[in-house]
Amino acid sequence: MAEIEAVPEGTATGCATCGNDGEADNGVETLREQSSRSAVLAGQVLRDANRAKVRGFGVDGLRDHSKPLVLAPSWVLAHINDEMVLLADHDVVVKNGVIESVRPRSGTTDERVDMTGQLLLPGLISMHSHVAGGAATRGYVEGNLTPMSKGAPLRQGRQFLNAMVLLEDLPDEDLDTMTALNLAEILRGGCTTQVEMSKGLRSMQSYVRVARQFGIRGYPSGAVPGMKRILPIWKRGTDDRVLFDSVPETLAEIQENLAYARTINGADDGRILPMMAPATNAVHTPETFAAMKSAAQELHGLHIHLQAGYGRSPQPDKVAMNRLWGQDEIPWLHSMGIFDGSVRVFGAHLLGIDYERDLPLLANSSFTFANCPSGTGAGVTPAQWPWPEVLGAGVNSGIGLDTHSNDYIENLKMAVIYGRIRADFLGDTTPVPMVRPSIWTAVEAATLGGARGLGREDLGRIEAGAKADLTSIDVSGLFVGVGTIPREPLNHLMYANGLSVRNVMTDGQWQVRDGALTIVDEARLVRDAGKVVQRIWDQMASDGVFVDEPRSDLIPAAAR
């Protein structure tokens, strides 16, 4: 949730700061009033999904999963002796939701799926997402950020957090529609598992409802404080009484999230495994963090943002943490035992950290860095994610979708491109070792890195006994390939995108087949979600969120 705005303290920006709370009082219909005109309840998603399964699965909808299904791609990224190995002309046999074997191609009387020209990968794992917010924030944040160079003038941005507040105010049916659209995109791009930080308990509940219907593997959490409470605490300026006054309600919110998490822990044959998530560290105290850590130890991890040093100085979160606790973000968390190994910690962004001081604190088996190349919008903060330094320090890492882009293949490519830019431009002056990443580095992070962080030896790999979470990608067709079986198929991923994904399954159940979603009526979902997004954007327009942005920024020559 790295914030992309650049607004002087005290500047009003719509409902997030004026206290409107999503309710219009100027003759404009409220979101709740407008939503009554299009009821798209979870029951509709269920009916659509059942129809889509019959239509999309074909015979697979009635298939006996106790019988072998043979997947026959041109290439398999297999796992042998704890290494990723490319195998040509091998079959992957799936049975009862598990990979039964990886074997050289041979004749078979079992049901066989021809995947000629495709590369079969383990299901991709996103280590950081805010699923409901993607579609409502895409398309207006991409030119949003004032350049980090102090030579460029500071300017107000278009705050995507306004949309997040309005999403939390939607009725369940509309919230589920938004969640379903984004999860459908995520599946279509080959991602079968998400470490999800919803922006509040209601969004988490929506994620769980839809993820269970779609058969997704999810590690959901609701950010605390949620979007209905966080902004006045986060944007408090120097009035720290706001933070301390918020503690009782934050403790109550932690317990409310934990109570819900207990009810869905291990649901759907263990596909739903909840976590806890402090929204951002500047809105917590040692007391609330202790409660958060205790709850996370009961569940499956602690999902956090590490971004207090983000932006141009003065950095409000960094200043506030030093004012209150006398320490920067990561040393403060370390002093409270957050990285002591008693709980799995998943940290996104690592913006503005001290690499020499902080990375050794994170280089342990309980921490995983979520590298989110499109985290603030595609191209908004290029090469600012310190992935090469993280790799150089031996910190476990994965790839995260974050908010605006649900195309995992695009994020995979950006991880490599941004990582190489960073390593090439900073390599001569770096105070710590850096790894210049390749597509192999990114694919390992997207599969094995995520699985390591989650403590799952049955995910992120194609080998006998692993879960049948699988994604196949066309690496031979137009734009991606050259019409023949590629010699080095991973390199072709650098020219692919989510639409290159042809087949996706989780636990042996198809969710994408021959490039089409099988779990929902895609056209209907897009239409319904579009109506919800339009109402949100109309509300944001009336709140003055869509400020004009320059088409480019002039960076003056540095003084000599």
C-alpha positions in Angstrom: 0.0 0.0 0.0 2.9 2.4 -0.7 1.1 5.7 -1.0 1.6 7.6 -4.2 0.3 11.0 -3.3 2.5 14.0 -2.8 0.2 16.4 -0.9 1.4 19.0 1.6 0.1 18.4 5.1 -3.4 19.6 5.7 -4.4 19.6 2.1 -8.0 18.5 1.6 -8.5 15.7 -1.0 -12.1 14.6 -1.1 -13.8 12.2 1.3 -10.6 10.8 2.7 -10.0 14.1 4.6 -13.2 16.0 4.7 -15.1 13.3 6.7 -17.6 12.6 4.0 -17.2 8.9 4.5 -18.7 8.0 1.2 -22.1 9.6 1.8 -23.0 12.5 -0.5 -25.0 15.4 0.9 -25.1 17.6 -2.3 -27.9 15.9 -4.1 -25.7 13.1 -5.5 -27.0 9.6 -4.9 -25.0 7.7 -2.3 -23.3 4.5 -3.3 -25.7 2.5 -1.3 -28.7 4.1 -3.0 -27.2 3.7 -6.4 -26.2 0.1 -5.8 -29.8 -1.0 -5.3 -30.2 -0.7 -9.1 -27.8 -3.6 -9.7 -27.9 -6.5 -7.3 -25.0 -8.8 -8.0 -25.0 -10.9 -4.9 -22.6 -13.8 -4.2 -25.5 -16.1 -5.1 -25.3 -14.8 -8.7 -21.5 -15.5 -8.7 -22.3 -19.0 -7.5 -24.9 -19.6 -10.3 -22.6 -18.1 -13.0 -19.8 -20.3 -11.7 -21.8 -23.5 -11.8 -23.0 -22.7 -15.4 -19.4 -21.8 -16.4 -18.0 -25.0 -15.0 -20.4 -27.1 -17.1 -19.7 -25.0 -20.2 -16.0 -24.5 -19.7 -14.8 -27.8 -18.2 -16.8 -29.9 -20.7 -16.0 -33.5 -19.9 -13.7 -32.3 -17.1 -16.7 -31.1 -15.2 -17.8 -34.7 -14.8 -14.3 -36.2 -14.7 -13.4 -38.7 -12.1 -10.4 -37.0 -10.3 -9.3 -40.4 -9.0 -8.2 -41.3 -12.5 -5.0 -39.9 -14.0 -5.0 -36.8 -16.2 -1.9 -36.5 -18.4 -0.7 -32.9 -19.2 1.6 -32.9 -22.3 3.4 -29.5 -22.7 6.4 -29.0 -24.9 8.4 -27.9 -21.8 8.0 -28.5 -18.0 9.8 -26.5 -15.3 10.3 -29.4 -13.0 11.8 -29.6 -9.5 14.7 -32.1 -9.2 17.2 -32.3 -6.4 15.9 -29.0 -5.0 16.6 -27.2 -8.3 14.4 -25.9 -11.1 15.1 -27.9 -14.3 13.6 -27.5 -17.7 12.5 -30.8 -19.3 11.4 -31.1 -22.9 8.8 -33.7 -24.0 7.8 -34.8 -20.5 4.3 -35.5 -19.2 2.9 -34.4 -15.9 0.4 -36.8 -14.4 -2.3 -35.4 -12.1 -4.5 -37.5 -9.9 -6.7 -36.6 -6.9 -5.5 -33.0 -7.0 -1.8 -34.0 -6.7 1.0 -34.5 -9.1 1.5 -38.2 -9.4 4.5 -38.2 -11.6 6.7 -36.3 -14.0 7.8 -38.7 -16.8 9.3 -38.8 -20.3 6.6 -38.6 -23.0 5.1 -42.0 -23.9 1.9 -43.4 -25.2 -1.0 -43.5 -22.7 -4.6 -44.7 -22.5 -5.3 -42.1 -19.9 -7.1 -38.8 -20.6 -4.5 -36.5 -22.2 -4.4 -32.7 -22.6 -2.2 -31.6 -25.5 -0.2 -28.5 -24.6 2.1 -28.3 -27.6 4.0 -25.0 -27.8 3.4 -24.3 -24.1 5.6 -24.1 -21.0 4.1 -25.7 -17.8 5.0 -23.9 -14.6 3.9 -24.3 -11.0 0.9 -22.1 -10.1 2.3 -18.6 -9.5 2.3 -17.2 -6.0 1.6 -13.5 -5.3 3.1 -12.5 -2.0 1.2 -9.2 -1.6 -2.2 -8.1 -2.9 -5.1 -5.8 -2.1 -7.5 -7.6 -4.4 -10.7 -5.6 -4.3 -9.0 -2.3 -5.2 -7.4 -3.2 -8.5 -10.1 -2.3 -11.1 -11.3 0.8 -9.3 -7.8 2.4 -9.2 -6.3 1.4 -12.5 -6.0 4.0 -15.2 -5.6 7.3 -13.3 -2.6 6.7 -11.0 0.0 5.9 -13.6 1.3 9.4 -14.0 0.7 10.3 -10.4 4.0 10.6 -8.6 6.2 13.6 -8.3 9.7 12.5 -9.3 12.0 11.7 -6.4 14.4 14.3 -7.6 14.2 17.4 -5.4 14.7 19.5 -8.5 11.1 18.7 -9.7 8.2 20.7 -8.0 6.1 18.9 -5.5 2.5 18.4 -6.6 -0.7 17.0 -5.4 -1.5 13.5 -6.7 -4.7 11.5 -7.4 -5.1 9.5 -4.2 -6.2 5.9 -4.9 -6.9 5.5 -1.2 -10.2 7.4 -1.8 -11.4 4.5 -3.9 -10.4 2.1 -1.1 -12.6 3.9 1.4 -15.5 3.8 -1.0 -15.0 0.1 -1.7 -15.4 -0.6 2.1 -18.7 1.3 2.0 -20.2 -0.9 -0.8 -23.0 -3.4 -0.1 -21.8 -7.1 0.0 -23.1 -7.8 -3.5 -21.2 -5.0 -5.2 -18.0 -5.6 -3.1 -18.2 -9.3 -4.2 -18.5 -8.2 -7.8 -15.3 -6.1 -7.5 -13.5 -8.9 -5.7 -14.6 -11.4 -8.3 -13.5 -9.3 -11.3 -10.0 -8.9 -9.8 -9.6 -12.5 -8.8 -10.8 -13.6 -12.2 -8.0 -11.4 -13.7 -5.5 -12.8 -11.3 -6.4 -16.4 -12.2 -6.4 -15.6 -15.9 -2.8 -14.4 -15.5 -1.7 -17.8 -14.0 -1.6 -16.9 -10.2 -3.2 -19.6 -8.1 -2.2 -18.5 -4.6 -2.3 -15.0 -3.0 -1.0 -13.6 0.3 -3.9 -11.1 0.5 -4.0 -8.0 2.7 -7.6 -6.8 2.2 -8.1 -3.2 3.2 -10.5 -4.1 6.0 -12.5 -6.9 7.5 -15.4 -6.6 5.0 -13.0 -6.8 2.1 -11.4 -9.8 3.6 -14.7 -11.5 4.0 -15.5 -10.7 0.4 -12.2 -12.2 -0.7 -12.9 -15.4 1.2 -16.4 -15.8 -0.2 -15.2 -15.4 -3.8 -11.9 -17.3 -3.4 -13.8 -20.3 -2.0 -16.2 -20.2 -4.9 -13.3 -19.9 -7.5 -11.2 -22.6 -5.8 -8.3 -20.3 -5.2 -5.6 -20.9 -2.6 -5.5 -17.8 -0.4 -3.8 -16.5 2.8 -6.2 -13.6 3.5 -6.0 -10.9 6.2 -7.9 -7.7 6.9 -5.7 -4.7 7.4 -5.9 -3.2 10.9 -6.9 -0.4 11.2 -9.1 -0.9 8.2 -9.8 1.8 5.6 -12.8 3.2 7.6 -10.4 4.2 10.4 -6.9 4.4 9.2 -6.6 7.8 7.4 -7.1 10.2 10.3 -4.6 8.1 12.3 -2.1 7.9 9.5 -2.4 11.5 8.4 -2.3 12.9 11.9 0.6 15.2 11.4 2.4 15.9 14.7 -0.7 15.3 16.9 0.2 11.9 18.3 -2.7 11.9 20.7 -4.8 10.7 17.7 -2.6 7.6 17.6 -2.8 6.9 21.3 -6.5 7.6 21.5 -7.0 5.0 18.7 -5.4 2.1 20.6 -8.6 0.7 22.3 -10.5 0.6 19.0 -7.5 -0.9 17.2 -7.2 -3.7 19.9 -10.9 -4.4 19.4 -10.5 -4.5 15.7 -7.6 -7.0 16.0 -9.9 -9.3 18.1 -12.7 -8.9 15.6 -10.4 -9.9 12.7 -9.0 -12.8 14.7 -12.5 -14.1 15.6 -13.4 -14.2 11.9 -10.1 -15.8 10.9 -10.8 -18.6 13.3 -14.1 -19.4 11.5 -12.5 -19.9 8.1 -9.0 -21.3 9.1 -8.3 -24.3 7.0 -11.5 -24.1 4.9 -11.9 -25.9 1.6 -9.4 -28.6 2.2 -6.9 -26.2 3.6 -6.9 -23.7 0.7 -7.9 -20.8 3.0 -5.3 -20.1 5.7 -5.7 -16.6 7.2 -3.1 -14.2 8.5 -3.0 -10.9 10.4 -2.0 -7.6 8.9 -1.1 -4.3 10.5 -2.1 -1.8 7.8 1.0 0.3 8.1 3.4 0.6 11.0 3.1 4.3 11.7 -0.5 3.7 12.9 0.5 1.2 15.6 2.0 1.2 19.1 4.0 -1.5 20.9 0.8 -2.5 22.6 -1.2 -3.0 19.4 1.8 -4.7 17.7 2.1 -7.2 20.5 -1.6 -8.0 20.1 -1.2 -8.3 16.4 1.8 -10.6 16.7 0.0 -12.9 19.2 -2.9 -13.3 16.9 -0.6 -14.0 13.9 1.1 -16.7 15.9 -2.3 -18.5 16.2 -2.8 -18.2 12.4 -0.4 -18.4 9.5 1.7 -15.3 9.6 2.0 -11.5 9.8 1.6 -9.5 6.6 3.1 -6.1 6.8 4.1 -3.0 4.8 7.6 -1.8 5.2 7.7 1.6 3.6 8.2 4.3 6.3 11.2 5.7 4.3 9.2 6.2 1.1 9.1 9.4 -0.8 10.9 12.7 -0.7 12.1 14.1 2.6 10.7 14.9 5.1 9.1 11.4 5.1 6.1 11.7 7.5 6.1 8.0 8.7 9.9 7.9 9.3 9.7 11.2 11.1 6.8 10.1 13.3 8.4 6.8 14.2 11.6 8.4 15.3 9.7 11.1 17.2 7.7 8.4 19.1 10.0 5.5 19.4 13.5 6.9 18.6 14.1 4.4 15.9 13.5 3.7 12.2 10.9 1.2 11.1 12.8 -2.0 10.9 14.9 -1.6 14.0 11.7 -0.7 15.9 10.0 -3.9 14.7 13.1 -5.9 15.5 13.2 -4.5 19.0 9.7 -5.8 19.6 10.7 -9.3 18.4 8.8 -9.2 15.1 11.7 -10.9 13.3 12.5 -13.4 16.1 11.3 -16.5 14.1 8.2 -17.1 16.2 5.9 -16.0 13.4 6.2 -15.9 9.6 6.5 -12.3 8.4 5.7 -11.2 4.9 7.0 -7.6 4.2 6.1 -5.6 1.1 8.2 -2.8 -0.5 11.2 -2.2 1.8 11.2 1.4 0.6 13.8 3.8 2.2 15.5 1.2 4.4 19.1 1.3 5.5 20.5 -1.7 3.6 23.7 -2.3 5.6 21.8 -2.1 8.9 18.4 -3.6 8.1 18.9 -6.4 5.6 20.9 -8.6 8.0 17.9 -8.3 10.4 15.7 -9.7 7.6 18.0 -12.5 6.4 16.3 -15.3 8.4 14.0 -18.2 7.6 10.9 -16.4 9.0 10.9 -13.4 6.7 9.9 -13.0 3.0 10.2 -9.9 1.0 7.3 -9.2 -1.4 8.8 -7.4 -4.5 5.9 -5.5 -6.1 7.2 -3.9 -9.4 3.8 -2.3 -10.3 2.9 -1.6 -6.6 2.1 2.1 -7.1 0.8 1.8 -10.6 2.6 0.6 -13.7 5.8 2.7 -14.3 5.1 5.0 -11.3 8.1 4.0 -9.1 10.4 2.1 -11.5 13.5 0.5 -10.1 12.9 1.8 -6.5 12.1 -1.7 -5.1 15.5 -2.9 -3.7 15.2 -6.4 -5.0 18.8 -6.7 -6.1 20.0 -5.7 -2.6 17.6 -8.2 -1.0 18.8 -11.0 -3.3 22.4 -10.1 -2.5 21.8 -10.3 1.2 20.2 -13.7 0.9 16.8 -12.6 2.0 14.0 -14.9 0.8 11.8 -13.1 -1.8 8.7 -13.5 -3.9 6.7 -11.4 -6.4 3.6 -9.5 -5.4 0.8 -8.0 -7.5 -0.1 -5.3 -4.9 -3.1 -3.3 -6.2 -3.3 -2.0 -9.7 -2.0 -4.7 -12.0 -3.4 -8.3 -11.8 -1.2 -9.5 -14.7 1.4 -11.7 -12.9 3.4 -12.2 -16.1 3.8 -8.5 -16.6 5.0 -8.1 -13.0 7.4 -11.0 -13.5 8.9 -9.1 -16.5 9.0 -5.8 -14.6 10.8 -7.5 -11.7 13.6 -8.5 -14.1 13.7 -5.2 -16.0 13.6 -2.9 -13.0 16.0 -5.1 -11.1 18.5 -5.0 -13.9 18.2 -1.2 -14.2 18.8 -0.8 -10.5 21.8 -3.1 -10.5 23.3 -1.5 -13.6 22.9 2.1 -12.4 23.8 1.6 -8.8 26.2 -1.3 -9.0 29.3 0.9 -8.9 28.2 2.8 -5.8 26.3 0.1 -3.8 27.2 -0.3 -0.1 25.9 -3.9 -0.2 26.1 -6.8 -2.7 23.5 -6.8 -5.4 22.3 -9.6 -7.7 21.4 -8.7 -11.2 18.3 -10.7 -11.8 17.4 -12.9 -14.8 14.1 -14.5 -15.7 15.2 -17.5 -13.9 15.6 -15.4 -10.7 12.1 -14.0 -11.1 10.5 -17.4 -11.8 12.2 -18.9 -8.8 10.8 -16.0 -6.7 7.4 -16.5 -8.2 7.3 -20.1 -7.3 9.8 -21.5 -4.9 10.4 -18.2 -3.1 6.7 -17.9 -2.3 6.5 -21.5 -1.2 9.5 -21.2 1.0 8.0 -18.2 2.7 4.7 -20.0 3.3 6.5 -23.1 4.6 5.0 -25.2 1.8 7.0 -28.0 0.3 3.9 -29.0 -1.7 3.6 -25.7 -3.6 5.8 -23.8 -6.1 7.2 -26.9 -7.7 6.4 -29.6 -10.2 7.4 -32.9 -8.7 5.6 -36.0 -7.5 3.6 -35.4 -4.3 3.2 -31.6 -4.9 -0.2 -30.0 -5.2 -1.5 -29.9 -8.7 -1.4 -26.1 -8.9 -0.3 -25.6 -12.4 -0.1 -22.9 -15.1 0.7 -23.3 -18.8 1.8 -20.4 -21.0 2.1 -20.2 -24.8 5.7 -19.6 -25.7 5.5 -20.4 -29.4 2.7 -18.2 -30.8 2.5 -14.6 -32.0 4.5 -11.9 -30.2 5.8 -14.4 -27.7 7.4 -17.1 -29.8 8.5 -17.8 -33.3 6.1 -20.6 -34.4 8.3 -23.5 -33.3 9.2 -25.1 -30.0 11.6 -22.6 -28.3 15.1 -23.6 -27.3 15.0 -21.6 -24.0 11.4 -21.1 -23.1 11.8 -19.0 -19.9 13.3 -16.2 -22.0 10.1 -16.1 -24.0 8.3 -15.1 -20.9 9.9 -11.7 -21.3 7.6 -11.2 -24.3 4.5 -12.7 -22.8 1.6 -11.3 -20.7 -1.4 -12.7 -18.9 -3.2 -13.4 -22.1 -0.5 -15.8 -23.0 -1.6 -18.0 -20.2 -3.6 -20.9 -21.6 -4.5 -23.2 -18.7 -4.6 -22.9 -15.0 -5.6 -25.4 -12.3 -5.6 -25.5 -8.5 -5.8 -28.8 -6.7 -6.3 -30.4 -10.1 -9.4 -28.4 -10.9 -9.4 -26.3 -14.1 -10.0 -22.5 -13.6 -8.7 -21.5 -17.0 -8.9 -23.8 -20.0 -7.7 -23.0 -23.5 -7.4 -19.3 -22.5 -11.0 -19.0 -21.1 -12.1 -18.7 -17.5 -14.1 -21.7 -16.5 -15.3 -20.5 -13.1 -17.4 -17.4 -14.0 -19.2 -15.8 -16.9 -16.5 -13.3 -17.8 -18.5 -10.9 -20.0 -21.3 -10.6 -17.4 -18.8 -10.1 -14.6 -17.0 -7.3 -16.6 -20.3 -5.5 -17.3 -21.5 -5.7 -13.7 -18.1 -4.6 -12.3 -18.0 -1.7 -14.7 -21.2 -0.3 -13.3 -19.8 -0.4 -9.8 -16.6 1.2 -10.8 -18.4 4.0 -12.7 -20.4 4.9 -9.5 -17.2 4.9 -7.5 -15.5 7.2 -10.1 -18.5 9.5 -10.2 -18.3 9.9 -6.4 -14.5 10.5 -6.6 -15.1 13.1 -9.3 -17.5 15.0 -7.2 -15.0 14.8 -4.3 -12.3 16.4 -6.5 -9.9 13.5 -6.6 -9.1 13.6 -10.3 -6.7 16.6 -10.3 -4.9 17.5 -13.5 -1.5 15.9 -13.9 1.3 17.2 -16.2 2.2 15.0 -19.2 5.9 15.2 -18.2 8.2 16.6 -15.6 11.3 18.7 -16.3 14.2 17.7 -14.1 16.7 20.7 -14.1 20.4 20.1 -14.4 22.1 19.6 -11.1 24.2 22.5 -9.7 27.9 22.1 -10.3 
